Amino acid sequence: MSLNAHITGWAHTRFGKLSATLEELVVEVTRGGLASAELEASEIDAIYYAQYNAGMHPLTFGSALPLQADDPLWGVPATRVENACASGATAVHQGLLALRSGVARHVLVVGVEKMTETDAAGVRKALIGADYEKAGTDYPLGFAGRFALVAQEYSRRFGDCGDTLARIAAKSHRNALDNPYAHLRKDFDEEFCRTVSDANPLVADPLRRTDCSPVSDGAAALVLSAGSAPHATAGGAVSVAGVGHATDYFPAAKRDPLAFAASATAWQRAMDMAGVGVADLSFVEVHDCFTIAELVLYETFGLAPAGKGSTLLDDGTVYRDGRLPVNPSGGLKSKGHPVGATGVSQLVLAAMQLTGSAGAMQLPEASVAAVHNMGGLGIANFVTVLRAG
């Protein structure tokens, strides 16, 4: 099945603790995305706006903010999409549906989050609202506590994974050094990442601070176009070759914590639609909100057998110079995780790789990519396969 859709433009802010307002972030990427696609605002047929929020910002209804970028956007149908940490990918997939239905030729997708103006307790409460068991409670460990349980179960079944998580963290930090948009551009080595210290305390045993993505502000935008249209600066658009979406049961008791079963289903659906296998991929961006998520996803996606994800680090497969780099952007872990922006950001940075415009992040060979974004602990799952050209 051909989607006949392309990413034809994009924009991305720096991630981190930013002085820019929510509106300023949205306007910046909206203007940047339109300029990148060489489109007039009047050519946009629909807008999908991704923001989780859940009380982290007083403006909870931001779908009209992109119109602040250019008056000709007035009247364009704009829809806010919220699907926990998968809000960004959800918005993109909704945009693709608009293209496939024929009601739109060009769609603007904007993902944004402003998190750092809320105190730690407020952010924790907002995010834990995406958990079936803990929503509405004062759970002090937040989602780190939920993913810590995954790490504990992994260690119970396969042996202690603390060193493996430290190696994943160090890899992410090294990759982020070359990402000008990344929140944490700090080269923490494996020894620092594995050692519990005042600078790297336990957050939720066995997860240390270096195993957790930071709280970030930021925005990203992309333009989706039906058919083919040239990208203004990189010499070609990026085709959307396959998509997959799958939702898992909400109660933890109905899920194997190490299966990430709906992520596996979304992966297979996207790969089947694109007609590719793992051997065809140039790189992968996965939703590594915590390092244990990246480790489990190695195995979920068939890159390694169950309990053997560490071998991909042993043989260098997932490093930037390996056979299948994972998270060359630094991932959520080091790039940052402004929730609504994340899924859009992943696709923007993948598109940059596929058009040879990723600067210092650029991989020597990049022709096919798979991008995974999830909400909650493997509940809402999206995979998008992209091709150069």
N, C-alpha and C positions, 0 to 999 in steps of 0.2 A: 504494500500500500504506500503510495507516494503522498507525502504531506504537501509537496509543492510550496513550501514556505521557507523563508530565509530570514536570518538576522542581518539587517542592512545598516544598522547604526547603533551606537551605544555611548554611554558616559558613566563615569564613576567618580565619587568623591573619595578623599582619604577617609579611612575608618579610624575612630579613636574618640577621645573626649574633645568634642568640637564646640567652638563658640557660635557657629552658625545656627540659626533657628531651623526648626522643622521646615518652615516655608522656604527659607533660603536654600536648604539642601534640595528640596523638590524642584525649585525653579532652576537651580544650577544644572541638574542632570537632565531635566526636560529640554532645556535649551541646547545642552551638549549633545543629547541623543538626536535631536532634529537636525542639528548642524552636521553631525557625523553621517547621517543618512542622506544629507543633501535634500531634505524635504521641507516644504513650507508647512507651517502649522495647519493651514487649511486643508492639507492633504491627509491628515490623520482622521480616521473614521471611528476609532474607539480608543478609550483609555482604560487600562486596568491598573489599579493603584493598590499596592500591597503594604499593609502596616498591621502589625500584631497589636501593639499598644497595651491593651488590658489594664489601663490606668497609669501607664508610665509617662504619659503626656496628657495635659488637660484637653487638647484638641483631639477628640476621638473620631471625628468625621472629616477626614482629609481628602476625600476623593476629588474635590474641586480644586485643590491646590495647584495641580499642573497648569490650570488655566491662567494662573498668575504669570506664567512664563511668556505668554504671547496671546494677545486679544483674539486672534482668529481661532483659538481653541474653544472660544465660547460656543456652547451648544453641542459640542462633541459628547456623546454618551460616555460617562466616566463612572466606573464601578469600583468600590473598595472591596478587596479580597482579603479575608482573614482565615488562616488555617495554621495557627501556631507557627512553629519555626519553618514550615513549608509554605508560608504565605507567598513568598516570592515566586517559587516554581508554580504554585497554583495559579497566580496571576498570569504567568507566561503561558501555561497550558490553556487557560481561558481565552487568552488572546489568539492562540492557534486555532481553537474551536471557532472563533469569530471569522478567521480567515477561511477555514474549511467550509463554513456554512455559506460563504459568499456574501455576507453582510458587510465585510470590511476588506479593504485592499491593503491598508497600512494601519497598524496598531501600535500605540505607545504603551509600554509597560514601565511603571515606576515602582521601585521598592525602597522603603525608607523606614528608619527607626531613630528615635531620639531617646536614649536610655539613661544618659549619665546625669541628667538633672534630677533624677529620682534617687533616693538613698538606697543603700544595699537591701534593706528590709523590704522596701517597696518593689524593687526589681524582682527580688526572690518571690514575693507573694504573687506578682503578676505572672511570672513564668510558671510557677507551680500550678497555676490555674489550668495548665494544659495536661495535668496528670489526674487520672481518674480517681485514684485513692486519696491523694493529698490536696486536691483543689479545695480552696476555702479554709485550709488549716494554716496554722503558724508553724510550718515545718522548717526548722532552722537550716537544714542542709540543702534545701532546694533541689533542683534537678541533679546537682552533683551527688546528692544522696541516692537518687534513683539509679544513676549510672554506676555509682560505687557498688550497688548490689549486683550489677552485671559483671563488673570486674571480679567481685568476690566469687560469683558462680563460675566464671571462667577459670579462676585459680583452683577452685574446688575440683573441677572436671579435668583440667589439663596441666595443673601445676602453676606455681606463682608466675604472674605476668608483669610484675612491677618493673623489671628491667626492660621488657619489651615496650611497655608504655613510655618509659623514659627515652628509649631510642626513637619512638615515633614523635614524641614531643621535640626532641633535639632536631630531627629532620625537618619538622614544620618550622621551627625557628630559623634554621639555616635558609630554607626556601623563602621565608618572608623577608629576609634581608634584601632581596632583589625586587620586592614588590613595593613600589612607592605608595600604594594605597593602604598598606598593612598597618594595623594598630601596634603590634609588638614586633618591632624591627630590632630584636636583641638576639645575639648568638649565644644561647644557653647550650652548653655541651651536655653530653649524656650523663656525665658525673654530676653536674649540677641538677639535672632533671630527675635523677634517681635518688638524690639525697634529700631527706627531710631536714629543713633548716629554718631559721627565722626568715630567710629570704624566699624559701620555698616550702611553706608549711603544708601539713595535711589539711585538706578541705573536707573530704569525706573518705575515710580509709577504704581502699588504698590510694585514692586519687589525691595527688598533690596539686598545688596551684598551677604548676606547669602542665598538668593533665587537663586543665579546664580552659575553655575559651573565655576571653575577657568580655566585659560589658562595654558596648561600643555604640557610638552614634555613626550614621553614615547613610548614603543613598547610592543607588545605581539605577540606570534606565537602559532600555533597549527598544529598538524599533523592529517589529516583525512585518514582513511584506509577503504578500501572495506572489507566487512566481519568482522570478529572478530579478534582482536589481543590484547594480554595482555598489560596492562600498567606496565612499569618496576617497579615503586616504590609504587603504590597504590593498587596493587592486582587485577586490572581489568580495562577494557576500559569503555568508556561512549558511549552509543548508541545514535545516532541521530534518534529520534522516529518520528518527524514530522517537516515540514517546511512550512512557509507561506510567501508570498511576494505579496504586493499590492501597487499600485501607485495611488495617488490622483491627482485631478486637480491642476495646478499650481496657477492660479489666485485666490486670497483670496475671491473674490466675488462668486466663485463657490463652496465654502466650508463653512459648519457650523463650526465656530471656536472651538466649544466645542464637536464636534462629533468625531474628529480624525477617520473619517470613514474608511479610508484605513488601519489604524492600527487595527481597529476592524475586518476588513476582513482578514488581514494577520493572526491575532490571531486565528480566527475561522478555517481558512484553516489548520494551524499547529495543532491545537487541534484535528480537525477531522482526519487528517492523522495519528496522534498519537493514536487516539481512547481514549482520556482522556477528563475529564472535570475539572473545577476549583477545585472540591473537591479532585481530585487525586494529585494535585500539592503540593510539599513540600515547595517551595519558588519560587519567581519571581524576575527577574532582569529587570527593565524597564528603558527606555531612559529618565532620569530625568535631562536633560540639565538645566532646571529651575524647581523649586518646583511645579509650576502650572502644568507642564506637568505630574508629578507624580500624582497629585490630579485628573486631568482629566482622566488619564489612568486607575485609579481605577474604574471609571465609564464606560469608554470605554470597558474594558474587563469584565464587568459584576460582578465585585467584590462588587459593591454597586450601588444602583439606582442613577439616575441623580440627582445631587445636594446633595447627601448624602455621598460623599466620606469621610467626616470628621468622620462619625460613625466608620470607620475602625480604626481610631486612638482612638476614645472614648473607644471602647471595646478591644483594644489591638491587633486586628487581624494582623496588618502589622508590628508589632515590632518583634524583633528577637525571643522572647519567645512566639509569638502569633501563631494563627492557620495557617496563611499564611504570613511569613515574606516577605517583599518587600525591595529589595536592601540591603541584609545583607552585601554586600561589601562596603557600603557607597554610591554606585551609582556614576553617573557622578558628581553629586553635590559636593561630598566630596572626592571621589577617584581621580577625575580629568577627563578631556575630551580632550586628544590628539586625534584629530578627527579621523584620519585613524586607530588608534589603538583601539578605543572604542569598536566597535562591536566584535573584536577578544578578547579583554580583558574580556568583559562580559561573553563570552563562556568559556574562560579559568578558570575564578573564579567559574563559575557554575560547571564546570567539577571537580574542586578541591573539592567543597562541596560534589558532588555525589560520590567521591572516598574516602571520609573521610580524605582528605589531606589538608584541609583548615586552619589548625593550630588554632590560637585564633579566627578566624572567624567561625569555624566549628559549624554548626547547629546540634542539637541532632538527628534529623531525616531528611534525605535528600535522596530521591529516584527518584523523578521526578521534573524537573524544566522547566519553560518557560522563555525565554530570548527575550526581545524586543529591537530592534535598529531601529532608524528612521533618515531620512535625511530631513533637512528643517523643516518647521512647519507641520509635519505629511504628507509629500509628498511621500518620499520613505520609505516603511515600511516592516520590516522583523521580523518574529517570528520563533524561533527555540525551539522545545521541546526536552529535553534530558532525558534519563533514566540511572540510575546506571546499570552497567553490560553490 
